[in-house]
Amino acid sequence: MKKIAILGSTGSIGVSALKVIEADPGEYYAVALAAGNNVDLLFEQVMRFQPLVAAVSREDSAIELRERLKGRSSTEVLSGIKGLSELAALNEADTVISAMSGASGLVPTYRAIKAGKKLALANKETMVMAGAIIMELARSMNVDILPIDSEHSAVFQSLQGHNREDLKKIILTASGGPFRKLSSAEMEKVTPALALRHPNWSMGRKITIDSATLMNKGLEVIEAKWLFNLTMDQIDILVHPESIIHSMVEYSDGSVIAQLGIPDMMTPISYALSYPRHRKTNLPQLRLEEVGRLTFEKPDTNRFKCLNLAFKAIITGESMPAVMNGANEIAVESFLNGRIGFLQIPVLIEKVMDQHDIFHPAVIEDVIEADAWARRTAVKELESLQT
């Protein structure tokens, strides 16, 4: 039985992961669950799965959870970055699902790898911010990193059984988000409520906004570079509104291998946990005759400027991807709070990137420093956008 620790159990990926675990109880045991501060849902999860350890971001949330569990569960409750990191390195866990939202997942994910845990990775920001450090650590610890993002899982599956020397490029697909056909003038009027209505996927708030701006695809490009050891000219993007082909790999002879499936995160989660098996899930079957047409187009980087900013960040390299990511998280939060408009998201990110003095992040603390600088600068720049 595989013993699973989930970082981000109350988010969309974590909830789907628990569905995979629950559907195959003889194969998996949820030994540890970590969340932000959604005490209500985490309480339900602890009562249902009875993990050894649970963790939350704040101590006040931990106190509340301990009180509610008193006399009902023996689950140990931890808190803060120390608690999350301790849970990620738990002796009883052999696999850690990294599914926390944004930069908050960096340190616990790093600790999981340092503890030698097999990593099922959904937190792309870890690779965006610290890809070189993370991959070097994984190699030194002989740790497998298996992708949970549907696009990276599709690439990973399409690489199986093929000589790596024959790879020409990978093609990441994107739904295009809810505003694929809107003009720039129309996007100026976009509200958070509209941006949170993704046409194909049910996801958390932050990633849904990233999908609407296409920043999510930029983050995935950076993640793919590190996960699969690619150069930037080996990564292409196609908008595929149906979200049936999750990504493709093109080989030197012109062959293109694609992975298809219904748009549900249970599939890549299940594959990451059961690799190299494809275990049965409770998902409906993909019926291409019902899907009908599969269409493709190039992304419009004139209207969706975040994509270019992500490319600029990884081409610049060093501390810039961490800065870009930190600025984006502040920009997304500010948009969701009504402080800036949809089209001001890339404006704020670019303002921060333009002010950054690039440096080489040699250790994880350097990455954290770059992220903190970006957030402070973004908050200062918010005032100029609001006047």
Buried (B, 14 or more C-beta within 10 A) or exposed (E): EBBBBBBBBBBBBBBBBBBBBEBBEEBBBBBBBBBBBBBEBBBEBBEEBBBBBBBBBEEEBBBBBBEBBEEEBEBBBBBBBEBBBBBBBBEEBBBBBBBBBBBBBBBBBBBBBBBEBBBBBBBBBBBBBBBBBBBEBBEEBEBEBBBBBBBBBBBBBBBEEEEEEEBBBBBBBBBBBBBBEBEEEEBEEBEBEBBBEBBBBEBBBBBBBBBBBBBBBBBBBBBBBBBBEBEEEBBBBBBBBBBBBBBBBBBEEEEEBBBBBBBBBBBBBBBBBBBEEEBEBEBEEEEEEEEEEBEEEEBBBEBBBBBBBBBBBBEBEBBBBBBBBBBBBBBBBBBBEEBBBBBBBBBBBBBBBEBBEEEEBEEBEBBBBBBEBBBEBBBEBBEEBEE
